[in-house]
C-alpha cells in the first residue's frame, strides 16, 4: 500500500507542477485557455495574467511539498509532510470547487482524496 500511496502522491504533485507551469508561463496558450475556460475579453489582460501567475506559485509550493515528502520517504517525517500537503490540496480543491468551478473537485480533488485515503490506510 505504501507504493500505491507514493504513486498517488506523485500524481498529485505532477498535476500541480503542470498547473503551475500553465498558470505562470503559458497562461496565453490554447491549453491554458481551454483548461481554465478564460473568457475572450480577459485573455490579454495583464492583471489576469499576474493573478494566474500568483495562483501558479501556490500550486508550485503544493507540488514542492508533496515532492519533498516523497523524497523523505515513508518514515514518519516524510509521511507527515505528504499527509499535510495532500490535505492542503483536498481543502484547496473543495474550496475551488464550491467557489469557482465544480470540476475542480473531480480534476484536482479526486486524485488528492484517493492519495489521502491511501496515506491514512498506511498508518
C-alpha positions in Angstrom: 0.0 0.0 0.0 2.9 2.4 0.6 4.0 2.1 -3.0 0.4 2.8 -4.2 0.2 5.7 -1.8 3.5 7.2 -3.1 2.3 6.8 -6.7 -0.9 8.7 -6.0 1.0 11.4 -4.1 3.4 11.6 -7.1 0.4 12.0 -9.5 -1.0 14.9 -7.4 2.5 16.5 -7.3 2.8 16.2 -11.1 -0.7 17.6 -11.6 0.2 20.7 -9.5 3.5 21.1 -11.3 1.6 21.1 -14.6 -0.9 23.6 -13.3 1.9 25.8 -12.0 3.6 25.8 -15.4 0.4 26.6 -17.2 -0.6 29.4 -14.8 2.9 31.0 -14.5 4.4 30.6 -18.0 1.7 29.6 -20.5 -1.5 31.3 -19.5 -1.9 32.6 -23.0 -1.6 29.2 -24.6 -4.6 27.3 -26.1 -4.2 24.6 -23.5 -4.5 27.1 -20.6 -7.4 28.9 -22.2 -9.2 25.7 -22.6 -8.3 24.3 -19.1 -9.3 27.5 -17.3 -12.1 28.5 -19.5 -10.7 32.0 -19.7 -13.2 34.4 -21.4 -12.0 36.0 -24.6 -12.2 39.6 -23.2 -9.7 38.6 -20.4 -7.2 36.7 -22.5 -4.8 39.6 -23.0 -5.4 41.3 -19.6 -2.0 41.8 -17.8 -3.7 41.8 -14.4 -5.4 38.5 -15.1 -2.0 37.0 -16.2 -0.5 38.3 -12.9 -3.3 36.7 -10.8 -2.8 33.4 -12.6 1.0 33.6 -12.1 0.3 34.1 -8.3 -2.0 31.1 -8.2 0.6 29.1 -10.1 3.2 29.9 -7.5 0.9 28.5 -4.8 0.4 25.3 -6.9 4.2 25.1 -7.2 4.5 25.2 -3.4 2.0 22.4 -3.1 3.9 20.3 -5.6 7.2 21.1 -3.9 5.8 20.0 -0.5 4.5 16.8 -2.0 7.8 16.0 -3.7 9.7 16.9 -0.5 7.6 14.4 1.4 8.1 11.7 -1.3 11.9 12.3 -1.2 11.9 11.8 2.5 10.1 8.6 2.0 7.9 6.5 4.2 9.5 7.4 7.5 7.4 9.4 10.0 8.6 12.8 8.8 8.1 12.1 5.1 4.7 10.6 5.9 3.5 13.6 7.9 4.7 16.1 5.2 2.9 14.1 2.5 -0.2 14.0 4.6 -0.1 17.7 5.3 0.3 18.7 1.7 -2.3 16.2 0.4 -4.8 17.6 2.9 -3.9 21.1 1.7 -4.7 20.1 -1.9 -8.0 18.5 -0.8 -9.1 21.7 1.0 -8.0 23.9 -1.9 -9.9 21.6 -4.4 -13.0 21.7 -2.3 -12.8 25.5 -1.9 -12.2 26.0 -5.6 -15.0 23.6 -6.5 -17.5 25.5 -4.4 -16.4 29.0 -5.2 -15.1 28.8 -8.8 -15.7 25.7 -10.8 -17.2 22.4 -9.7 -15.0 20.4 -12.0 -12.0 21.3 -9.7 -13.4 18.8 -7.1 -13.0 16.0 -9.6 -9.9 17.1 -11.5 -7.8 18.1 -8.5 -9.7 16.8 -5.6 -10.3 13.2 -6.6 -6.6 12.3 -7.0 -5.8 14.0 -3.7 -8.7 12.3 -1.9 -7.5 8.9 -3.2 -4.0 9.8 -2.1 -5.3 10.8 1.3 -7.2 7.6 1.7 -4.2 5.5 0.9 -2.0 7.6 3.2 -4.4 7.1 6.1 -4.6 3.4 5.4 -0.8 3.1 5.8 -0.9 4.2 9.5 
